[in-house]
Amino acid sequence: MTLFVEAWFARTRQPSIKTSAEAVPAALAAFYRLAEERPGILGSHNYVHEPEPDRGGRGDEHFSFACEVQGCWSWCCPRRPDTENGEHTVLLVRDGEALPEQEPLSRFLLQFVLHEATFSAPCLAQAVASADDIVPLLRSVLRDVPLRPFMAPLDPTTFLAGPGIVVALSDCPGGDGEAAVSIGALHRSALHPLGQFDVPWIRFDG
């Protein structure tokens, strides 16, 4: 994740997130350190914030660390590892219900950064199209990121990537086989290979 963050997000200084009052998992502490010089990774669509009491009422053994921009849902995790391999489970909390994400905290944070990259990049593209049509086209020029779906309890999202470009794919509500595509690119040139495809772009900065 560090290599991606350093290549993608601009380096600027801002006051660091204060975490000294309470311990956080090592993966999240490392994320906060990256954010000290690259605050863009904290998000613009969703936000990683300072540790705070768990919003789902699970007591002091859990804490919240991220939320959706309008506060419709949040993410929390236990203070101590809770899986057989010593990882921390991430819970998506909505309307008082907490459902586990498919990836543990260390990989969830990478998913979070990839997702935010598709909204905050200098050049963007979006489309809604038949998944059977658009997904093979994207995979012909990009590679799948080998992670299980992000936000699986609510809106399962997978990622593809290539040089200077990240794509987020999710199913549209309604079950009609359409996919919502959100693409972030560092330069217009990274979008050029996608311009050859007959896709009903809502936005295309290439």
Secondary structure as UniProt FT lines:
FT   HELIX           2..8
FT   TURN            20..21
FT   HELIX           26..37
FT   HELIX           39..42
FT   STRAND          46..53
FT   TURN            55..56
FT   TURN            60..61
FT   STRAND          62..68
FT   TURN            69..70
FT   STRAND          74..78
FT   TURN            84..85
FT   STRAND          91..94
FT   TURN            95..96
FT   STRAND          97..100
FT   HELIX           105..120
FT   STRAND          123..130
FT   HELIX           131..139
FT   TURN            140..141
FT   STRAND          143..144
FT   TURN            151..154
FT   STRAND          157..162
FT   TURN            163..164
FT   STRAND          165..171
FT   TURN            173..174
FT   STRAND          178..185
FT   HELIX           188..191
FT   HELIX           192..196
FT   STRAND          201..204
//
